[in-house]
Amino acid sequence: MARPVFLLYGVVAYLIFFATFLYLIGFVGDIPGLPRTVDRGPEASLGAALVIDAALIGLFGLQHSVMARQGFKAAWTRIVPRAIERSTYVAFASLALIVMFLFWRPIPMIVWEVEGAAAAVLWAVFALGWAIVLLSTFLINHFELFGLRQVWANMRGAAIPGPVFRQPFFYKFVRHPLYSGFFIGFWATPQMTAGHLLLAIGMSAYMLIAISYEERDLVGLFGRDYEEYRGRVGMLAPRLRRRA
């Protein structure tokens, strides 16, 4: 009975994630019609908004950083079955974002604002960033990244193959195109408010920290192959010259 239950759990966790991801795009882009966005929601004093929003960013970063580490996974899978470990991570990540959506306090002061053709270009770059995020997940196996492959393999009684070091498409030029897409998505906006700027800075800081830990894990996993790859491919943007 556990196998179909695990499969259902994985599918539900994935659907919640995907809905949350779509809402994140609207949240960051302040899309009209959404009840709460980075620039629309309950009011608070400047001091309270800074504390609350910084805490929400910290909660998201802490959840991602801790649960993604190999040491935590080794201990966590003594409690959570390995087949649903990734789905559980995805569920907690979605929950951290949902908490952010619910409790975020806008800080409406305008940092920059452009109109006309410049605004249209920034909206196009914004859309491109999120498209890069989604495409990058498929390049590295979208369904494994979000736990569906694991629960499906468990349902069939099949083993999941070990990780293989590949560099498809974007990964030939940038080591972390998924993070590159997030950077673009958070920063490309025709109207940057103080609240949006806080979110962009906080998420950018988290991603840089996450990359350092992730690369340490990748070196441990793939050894010299990844070290050579890191030497010739840029982290978030293509490298013009190979590093010595």
TIPA-111310 format. One record per residue (C-alpha): residue number from 1; residue in three letters; x, y, z. Coordinates in Angstrom, 3 decimals. Each point is the difference from the previous one (the first is absolute). Layout:
<rs>
{seq: NUM	type: ALA	c1: X	c2: Y	c3: Z}
...
</rs>
This chain:
<rs>
{seq: 1	type: MET	c1: 0.000	c2: 0.000	c3: 0.000}
{seq: 2	type: ALA	c1: 2.927	c2: 2.371	c3: 0.626}
{seq: 3	type: ARG	c1: 0.995	c2: 0.247	c3: -3.655}
{seq: 4	type: PRO	c1: -3.241	c2: 1.514	c3: -1.358}
{seq: 5	type: VAL	c1: -0.202	c2: 2.263	c3: 3.047}
{seq: 6	type: PHE	c1: 3.539	c2: 1.221	c3: -0.654}
{seq: 7	type: LEU	c1: -0.868	c2: 0.569	c3: -3.669}
{seq: 8	type: LEU	c1: -3.080	c2: 2.029	c3: 0.919}
{seq: 9	type: TYR	c1: 2.032	c2: 1.967	c3: 2.544}
{seq: 10	type: GLY	c1: 2.654	c2: 0.783	c3: -2.614}
{seq: 11	type: VAL	c1: -2.572	c2: 1.127	c3: -2.565}
{seq: 12	type: VAL	c1: -1.803	c2: 2.239	c3: 2.513}
{seq: 13	type: ALA	c1: 3.312	c2: 1.516	c3: 1.171}
{seq: 14	type: TYR	c1: 0.938	c2: 0.691	c3: -3.625}
{seq: 15	type: LEU	c1: -3.347	c2: 1.631	c3: -0.829}
{seq: 16	type: ILE	c1: 0.255	c2: 2.211	c3: 3.075}
{seq: 17	type: PHE	c1: 3.551	c2: 0.946	c3: -1.021}
{seq: 18	type: PHE	c1: -1.002	c2: 0.859	c3: -3.558}
{seq: 19	type: ALA	c1: -2.915	c2: 2.169	c3: 1.123}
{seq: 20	type: THR	c1: 2.318	c2: 1.692	c3: 2.508}
{seq: 21	type: PHE	c1: 2.649	c2: 0.580	c3: -2.672}
{seq: 22	type: LEU	c1: -2.545	c2: 1.647	c3: -2.296}
{seq: 23	type: TYR	c1: -1.221	c2: 2.174	c3: 2.855}
{seq: 24	type: LEU	c1: 3.608	c2: 0.958	c3: 0.776}
{seq: 25	type: ILE	c1: 0.339	c2: 1.420	c3: -3.511}
{seq: 26	type: GLY	c1: -3.149	c2: 2.065	c3: 0.501}
{seq: 27	type: PHE	c1: 1.094	c2: 0.980	c3: 3.510}
{seq: 28	type: VAL	c1: 3.361	c2: 1.336	c3: -1.152}
{seq: 29	type: GLY	c1: -1.482	c2: 1.618	c3: -3.111}
{seq: 30	type: ASP	c1: -2.830	c2: 1.647	c3: 1.975}
{seq: 31	type: ILE	c1: -2.470	c2: -1.438	c3: -2.500}
{seq: 32	type: PRO	c1: -3.486	c2: 1.605	c3: 0.249}
{seq: 33	type: GLY	c1: -2.768	c2: -2.204	c3: 1.367}
{seq: 34	type: LEU	c1: 2.086	c2: -1.821	c3: 2.605}
{seq: 35	type: PRO	c1: -1.075	c2: 0.650	c3: 3.581}
{seq: 36	type: ARG	c1: 3.574	c2: 0.436	c3: 1.269}
{seq: 37	type: THR	c1: 3.222	c2: 0.880	c3: -1.782}
{seq: 38	type: VAL	c1: 3.343	c2: 1.529	c3: 0.860}
{seq: 39	type: ASP	c1: -1.639	c2: 3.443	c3: -0.329}
{seq: 40	type: ARG	c1: -3.566	c2: -0.771	c3: 1.064}
{seq: 41	type: GLY	c1: -1.157	c2: -1.259	c3: 3.395}
{seq: 42	type: PRO	c1: -0.553	c2: 0.978	c3: 3.645}
{seq: 43	type: GLU	c1: 1.689	c2: 3.228	c3: 1.064}
{seq: 44	type: ALA	c1: 2.595	c2: 0.272	c3: 2.748}
{seq: 45	type: SER	c1: 2.425	c2: 2.596	c3: 1.279}
{seq: 46	type: LEU	c1: 3.363	c2: 0.143	c3: -1.750}
{seq: 47	type: GLY	c1: 1.832	c2: -1.568	c3: 2.932}
{seq: 48	type: ALA	c1: -2.522	c2: -2.812	c3: 0.411}
{seq: 49	type: ALA	c1: -0.056	c2: -0.708	c3: -3.737}
{seq: 50	type: LEU	c1: 3.795	c2: -0.221	c3: -0.152}
{seq: 51	type: VAL	c1: 0.138	c2: -2.440	c3: 2.926}
{seq: 52	type: ILE	c1: -2.883	c2: -2.176	c3: -1.230}
{seq: 53	type: ASP	c1: 1.152	c2: -0.150	c3: -3.616}
{seq: 54	type: ALA	c1: 3.621	c2: -0.698	c3: 0.924}
{seq: 55	type: ALA	c1: -1.173	c2: -2.808	c3: 2.306}
{seq: 56	type: LEU	c1: -2.116	c2: -1.510	c3: -2.791}
{seq: 57	type: ILE	c1: 2.965	c2: 0.035	c3: -2.393}
{seq: 58	type: GLY	c1: 2.164	c2: -1.535	c3: 2.716}
{seq: 59	type: LEU	c1: -2.564	c2: -2.745	c3: 0.632}
{seq: 60	type: PHE	c1: -0.073	c2: -0.883	c3: -3.695}
{seq: 61	type: GLY	c1: 3.796	c2: -0.016	c3: -0.253}
{seq: 62	type: LEU	c1: 0.420	c2: -2.056	c3: 3.180}
{seq: 63	type: GLN	c1: -2.477	c2: -2.639	c3: -1.171}
{seq: 64	type: HIS	c1: 1.677	c2: -0.326	c3: -3.389}
{seq: 65	type: SER	c1: 3.563	c2: 0.034	c3: 1.283}
{seq: 66	type: VAL	c1: -0.474	c2: -2.458	c3: 2.864}
{seq: 67	type: MET	c1: -2.239	c2: -2.543	c3: -1.723}
{seq: 68	type: ALA	c1: 2.161	c2: -0.089	c3: -3.144}
{seq: 69	type: ARG	c1: 3.182	c2: -1.022	c3: 1.819}
{seq: 70	type: GLN	c1: 1.215	c2: -3.591	c3: -0.205}
{seq: 71	type: GLY	c1: 0.472	c2: -0.297	c3: 3.749}
{seq: 72	type: PHE	c1: -3.577	c2: 1.055	c3: 0.670}
{seq: 73	type: LYS	c1: -1.297	c2: -2.395	c3: -2.662}
{seq: 74	type: ALA	c1: 1.875	c2: -2.903	c3: 1.579}
{seq: 75	type: ALA	c1: -1.639	c2: 0.708	c3: 3.377}
{seq: 76	type: TRP	c1: -3.385	c2: 0.967	c3: -1.489}
{seq: 77	type: THR	c1: -0.378	c2: -3.259	c3: -1.937}
{seq: 78	type: ARG	c1: 0.123	c2: -1.922	c3: 3.270}
{seq: 79	type: ILE	c1: -3.415	c2: 1.571	c3: 0.667}
{seq: 80	type: VAL	c1: -1.406	c2: 0.657	c3: -3.472}
{seq: 81	type: PRO	c1: 0.090	c2: -2.859	c3: -2.536}
{seq: 82	type: ARG	c1: 2.609	c2: 0.619	c3: -2.695}
{seq: 83	type: ALA	c1: -2.622	c2: -0.287	c3: -2.748}
{seq: 84	type: ILE	c1: -1.773	c2: 3.150	c3: 1.218}
{seq: 85	type: GLU	c1: 3.003	c2: 1.932	c3: 1.345}
{seq: 86	type: ARG	c1: 0.088	c2: 2.298	c3: -3.014}
{seq: 87	type: SER	c1: -3.764	c2: 0.461	c3: -0.069}
{seq: 88	type: THR	c1: 0.124	c2: 0.980	c3: 3.686}
{seq: 89	type: TYR	c1: 2.725	c2: 2.544	c3: -0.753}
{seq: 90	type: VAL	c1: -2.174	c2: 1.419	c3: -2.792}
{seq: 91	type: ALA	c1: -3.015	c2: 0.167	c3: 2.336}
{seq: 92	type: PHE	c1: 1.974	c2: 1.898	c3: 2.673}
{seq: 93	type: ALA	c1: 1.435	c2: 2.373	c3: -2.627}
{seq: 94	type: SER	c1: -3.507	c2: 0.742	c3: -1.261}
{seq: 95	type: LEU	c1: -1.176	c2: 0.566	c3: 3.573}
{seq: 96	type: ALA	c1: 2.836	c2: 2.490	c3: 0.617}
{seq: 97	type: LEU	c1: -1.065	c2: 1.968	c3: -3.088}
{seq: 98	type: ILE	c1: -3.679	c2: -0.109	c3: 0.940}
{seq: 99	type: VAL	c1: 0.872	c2: 1.392	c3: 3.442}
{seq: 100	type: MET	c1: 1.912	c2: 2.783	c3: -1.762}
{seq: 101	type: PHE	c1: -2.977	c2: 0.812	c3: -2.215}
{seq: 102	type: LEU	c1: -2.362	c2: 0.136	c3: 2.991}
{seq: 103	type: PHE	c1: 2.095	c2: 2.089	c3: 2.370}
{seq: 104	type: TRP	c1: 2.025	c2: 2.246	c3: -2.325}
{seq: 105	type: ARG	c1: -0.344	c2: 3.711	c3: 0.749}
{seq: 106	type: PRO	c1: 0.485	c2: 2.334	c3: -2.995}
{seq: 107	type: ILE	c1: 2.371	c2: 2.967	c3: 0.217}
{seq: 108	type: PRO	c1: -1.354	c2: 2.241	c3: -2.784}
{seq: 109	type: MET	c1: 2.773	c2: 2.611	c3: -0.304}
{seq: 110	type: ILE	c1: 1.126	c2: 0.203	c3: -3.651}
{seq: 111	type: VAL	c1: 3.673	c2: -0.710	c3: -0.659}
{seq: 112	type: TRP	c1: -0.244	c2: 0.209	c3: -3.802}
{seq: 113	type: GLU	c1: -2.793	c2: 0.135	c3: -2.540}
{seq: 114	type: VAL	c1: 0.087	c2: -0.005	c3: -3.803}
{seq: 115	type: GLU	c1: -2.751	c2: 0.145	c3: -2.602}
{seq: 116	type: GLY	c1: -0.537	c2: -0.550	c3: -3.699}
{seq: 117	type: ALA	c1: 2.474	c2: -2.065	c3: -1.998}
{seq: 118	type: ALA	c1: 2.388	c2: -0.401	c3: 2.945}
{seq: 119	type: ALA	c1: -2.798	c2: -1.484	c3: 2.112}
{seq: 120	type: ALA	c1: -0.937	c2: -2.405	c3: -2.807}
{seq: 121	type: VAL	c1: 3.615	c2: -1.161	c3: -0.259}
{seq: 122	type: LEU	c1: 0.198	c2: -0.603	c3: 3.756}
{seq: 123	type: TRP	c1: -3.245	c2: -2.001	c3: -0.060}
{seq: 124	type: ALA	c1: 1.434	c2: -2.105	c3: -2.822}
{seq: 125	type: VAL	c1: 3.195	c2: -0.597	c3: 2.007}
{seq: 126	type: PHE	c1: -2.139	c2: -0.868	c3: 3.046}
{seq: 127	type: ALA	c1: -1.882	c2: -2.627	c3: -2.024}
{seq: 128	type: LEU	c1: 3.269	c2: -1.313	c3: -1.453}
{seq: 129	type: GLY	c1: 1.432	c2: -0.497	c3: 3.479}
{seq: 130	type: TRP	c1: -2.879	c2: -2.189	c3: 1.150}
{seq: 131	type: ALA	c1: 0.055	c2: -1.915	c3: -3.288}
{seq: 132	type: ILE	c1: 3.701	c2: -0.742	c3: 0.595}
{seq: 133	type: VAL	c1: -0.851	c2: -1.282	c3: 3.491}
{seq: 134	type: LEU	c1: -2.629	c2: -2.397	c3: -1.301}
{seq: 135	type: LEU	c1: 2.035	c2: -1.181	c3: -2.995}
{seq: 136	type: SER	c1: 3.052	c2: -0.585	c3: 2.206}
{seq: 137	type: THR	c1: -1.998	c2: -2.369	c3: 2.210}
{seq: 138	type: PHE	c1: -0.898	c2: -2.112	c3: -3.033}
{seq: 139	type: LEU	c1: 3.609	c2: -0.046	c3: -1.191}
{seq: 140	type: ILE	c1: 1.107	c2: -1.629	c3: 3.278}
{seq: 141	type: ASN	c1: -3.109	c2: -2.234	c3: 0.276}
{seq: 142	type: HIS	c1: -2.993	c2: 1.992	c3: 1.208}
{seq: 143	type: PHE	c1: -1.883	c2: -3.017	c3: 1.344}
{seq: 144	type: GLU	c1: 2.927	c2: -1.262	c3: 2.066}
{seq: 145	type: LEU	c1: 0.722	c2: 3.483	c3: 1.339}
{seq: 146	type: PHE	c1: -3.539	c2: 0.236	c3: 1.362}
{seq: 147	type: GLY	c1: -0.373	c2: -3.562	c3: 1.228}
{seq: 148	type: LEU	c1: -2.318	c2: -1.550	c3: -2.593}
{seq: 149	type: ARG	c1: 2.609	c2: -2.325	c3: -1.476}
{seq: 150	type: GLN	c1: 0.792	c2: -1.390	c3: 3.430}
{seq: 151	type: VAL	c1: -3.584	c2: -0.828	c3: 0.969}
{seq: 152	type: TRP	c1: -0.712	c2: -1.444	c3: -3.464}
{seq: 153	type: ALA	c1: 3.078	c2: -2.232	c3: 0.177}
{seq: 154	type: ASN	c1: -1.044	c2: -1.099	c3: 3.490}
{seq: 155	type: MET	c1: -3.465	c2: -0.811	c3: -1.321}
{seq: 156	type: ARG	c1: 1.531	c2: -2.243	c3: -2.660}
{seq: 157	type: GLY	c1: 2.538	c2: -1.523	c3: 2.377}
{seq: 158	type: ALA	c1: 2.833	c2: 1.362	c3: -2.141}
{seq: 159	type: ALA	c1: 3.284	c2: 1.523	c3: 1.141}
{seq: 160	type: ILE	c1: 0.840	c2: 3.581	c3: -0.916}
{seq: 161	type: PRO	c1: 3.299	c2: 0.253	c3: -1.926}
{seq: 162	type: GLY	c1: 2.829	c2: 1.833	c3: 1.714}
{seq: 163	type: PRO	c1: 0.847	c2: 3.577	c3: -0.960}
{seq: 164	type: VAL	c1: 1.832	c2: 0.549	c3: -3.280}
{seq: 165	type: PHE	c1: 2.058	c2: 3.112	c3: -0.691}
{seq: 166	type: ARG	c1: -1.441	c2: 1.689	c3: -3.109}
{seq: 167	type: GLN	c1: 0.054	c2: 3.494	c3: -1.469}
{seq: 168	type: PRO	c1: -3.092	c2: 0.391	c3: -2.221}
{seq: 169	type: PHE	c1: -0.716	c2: 3.267	c3: -1.874}
{seq: 170	type: PHE	c1: 0.254	c2: 2.901	c3: 2.526}
{seq: 171	type: TYR	c1: 2.323	c2: -2.064	c3: 2.176}
{seq: 172	type: LYS	c1: 2.704	c2: 0.085	c3: -2.679}
{seq: 173	type: PHE	c1: 0.356	c2: 3.734	c3: 0.627}
{seq: 174	type: VAL	c1: -1.229	c2: 0.610	c3: 3.565}
{seq: 175	type: ARG	c1: 0.315	c2: -2.313	c3: 3.007}
{seq: 176	type: HIS	c1: -3.224	c2: 1.159	c3: 1.657}
{seq: 177	type: PRO	c1: -2.429	c2: 1.291	c3: -2.660}
{seq: 178	type: LEU	c1: -2.942	c2: -0.705	c3: 2.295}
{seq: 179	type: TYR	c1: 1.360	c2: 2.513	c3: 2.503}
{seq: 180	type: SER	c1: 0.829	c2: 2.379	c3: -2.867}
{seq: 181	type: GLY	c1: -3.658	c2: -0.069	c3: -0.992}
{seq: 182	type: PHE	c1: -1.065	c2: 0.764	c3: 3.563}
{seq: 183	type: PHE	c1: 2.423	c2: 2.945	c3: 0.170}
{seq: 184	type: ILE	c1: -1.512	c2: 1.415	c3: -3.200}
{seq: 185	type: GLY	c1: -3.558	c2: -0.628	c3: 1.193}
{seq: 186	type: PHE	c1: 0.535	c2: 1.753	c3: 3.329}
{seq: 187	type: TRP	c1: 1.862	c2: 3.037	c3: -1.371}
{seq: 188	type: ALA	c1: -1.644	c2: 0.729	c3: -3.382}
{seq: 189	type: THR	c1: -2.914	c2: 2.313	c3: 0.710}
{seq: 190	type: PRO	c1: -1.095	c2: 3.372	c3: -1.370}
{seq: 191	type: GLN	c1: -1.025	c2: 1.100	c3: 3.513}
{seq: 192	type: MET	c1: 2.325	c2: -0.889	c3: 2.849}
{seq: 193	type: THR	c1: -1.433	c2: 0.745	c3: 3.424}
{seq: 194	type: ALA	c1: 1.914	c2: -0.187	c3: 3.255}
{seq: 195	type: GLY	c1: -1.837	c2: -3.219	c3: 0.877}
{seq: 196	type: HIS	c1: 0.822	c2: -1.578	c3: -3.357}
{seq: 197	type: LEU	c1: 3.612	c2: 1.113	c3: 0.399}
{seq: 198	type: LEU	c1: 0.172	c2: -1.644	c3: 3.437}
{seq: 199	type: LEU	c1: -1.371	c2: -3.224	c3: -1.490}
{seq: 200	type: ALA	c1: 2.464	c2: 0.116	c3: -2.913}
{seq: 201	type: ILE	c1: 2.992	c2: 0.669	c3: 2.254}
{seq: 202	type: GLY	c1: -1.024	c2: -2.634	c3: 2.529}
{seq: 203	type: MET	c1: -0.650	c2: -2.698	c3: -2.569}
{seq: 204	type: SER	c1: 3.208	c2: 0.854	c3: -1.869}
{seq: 205	type: ALA	c1: 2.037	c2: -0.310	c3: 3.209}
{seq: 206	type: TYR	c1: -1.653	c2: -3.335	c3: 0.762}
{seq: 207	type: MET	c1: 0.705	c2: -1.322	c3: -3.515}
{seq: 208	type: LEU	c1: 3.680	c2: 0.922	c3: 0.176}
{seq: 209	type: ILE	c1: 0.298	c2: -1.800	c3: 3.343}
{seq: 210	type: ALA	c1: -1.951	c2: -2.994	c3: -1.349}
{seq: 211	type: ILE	c1: 2.268	c2: -0.254	c3: -3.038}
{seq: 212	type: SER	c1: 3.108	c2: -0.202	c3: 2.177}
{seq: 213	type: TYR	c1: -1.450	c2: -2.927	c3: 1.973}
{seq: 214	type: GLU	c1: -1.406	c2: -1.650	c3: -3.115}
{seq: 215	type: GLU	c1: 3.341	c2: 0.141	c3: -1.787}
{seq: 216	type: ARG	c1: 1.718	c2: -1.577	c3: 2.981}
{seq: 217	type: ASP	c1: -2.484	c2: -2.879	c3: -0.217}
{seq: 218	type: LEU	c1: 0.528	c2: -0.292	c3: -3.767}
{seq: 219	type: VAL	c1: 3.769	c2: -0.148	c3: 0.371}
{seq: 220	type: GLY	c1: -0.463	c2: -2.741	c3: 2.582}
{seq: 221	type: LEU	c1: -2.305	c2: -1.859	c3: -2.376}
{seq: 222	type: PHE	c1: 1.842	c2: 0.385	c3: -3.319}
{seq: 223	type: GLY	c1: 3.526	c2: 0.857	c3: 1.126}
{seq: 224	type: ARG	c1: 2.497	c2: 1.232	c3: -2.576}
{seq: 225	type: ASP	c1: -2.571	c2: 0.023	c3: -2.807}
{seq: 226	type: TYR	c1: -1.933	c2: 2.723	c3: 1.760}
{seq: 227	type: GLU	c1: 3.124	c2: 1.891	c3: 1.026}
{seq: 228	type: GLU	c1: 1.079	c2: 0.176	c3: -3.658}
{seq: 229	type: TYR	c1: -3.507	c2: 1.044	c3: -1.009}
{seq: 230	type: ARG	c1: 0.050	c2: 2.755	c3: 2.624}
{seq: 231	type: GLY	c1: 3.325	c2: 1.194	c3: -1.348}
{seq: 232	type: ARG	c1: -1.263	c2: 0.564	c3: -3.527}
{seq: 233	type: VAL	c1: -3.706	c2: 0.913	c3: 0.404}
{seq: 234	type: GLY	c1: -1.368	c2: 3.111	c3: 1.697}
{seq: 235	type: MET	c1: -2.176	c2: -0.255	c3: 3.093}
{seq: 236	type: LEU	c1: -2.937	c2: 2.214	c3: -0.985}
{seq: 237	type: ALA	c1: 1.120	c2: 1.484	c3: -3.324}
{seq: 238	type: PRO	c1: 2.166	c2: -1.337	c3: -2.845}
{seq: 239	type: ARG	c1: 3.718	c2: 0.359	c3: 0.628}
{seq: 240	type: LEU	c1: 1.912	c2: 1.830	c3: -2.712}
{seq: 241	type: ARG	c1: 3.357	c2: -1.500	c3: 0.920}
{seq: 242	type: ARG	c1: 0.828	c2: -3.248	c3: 1.716}
{seq: 243	type: ARG	c1: 1.191	c2: 0.463	c3: 3.566}
{seq: 244	type: ALA	c1: 3.605	c2: -0.939	c3: 0.649}
</rs>
